[in-house]
Amino acid sequence: MRGFLLVSLLMVLYGYFADKLNVPPQTVDADLIERRGKGKLPPELLSRVKTLFDELNISRFGRVDRSPEEMKRVYADADRV
């Protein structure tokens, strides 16, 4: 169930950044955000976005069991981004 929630969060982030960058959701990834945001967004924010996408993609493509505390941290990271 937790994996499903993390994948759902990833899909929400794809949609959010697709809307902000005016691109189809399937083209969104951390590299695109970094290319488009370079010079416009603080480097630490771009780094957090990349880390968040990496973590969520691990949940999408692999079996990862996370504790409730880890889940809260991931959600909090997504909220800050």
C-alpha positions, 0 to 999 in steps of 0.5 A: 500500500505504501508503494502505491501511495509513493507512486501516486505522489510521483504521478502528482509531481509529474502533473504539477511540473508538467503544468508549470513547464507546459509540457506533457507529463510523460516528458517530465523528469528531474533532468528536464526540471533542472535544465528549465530551472537552472538560473531561475531556481536556487541550486539547493531546490533543484537538488531537492527535486532531483533527490525526491524524484530519485526516491520516488522512482525507486519506489515505482520500479522496485519493492521498497517498504518504508516506515511511517516515519520515512513516508512522512519525510517523503511527503514533507519533502514533496510539500516543500518542493 
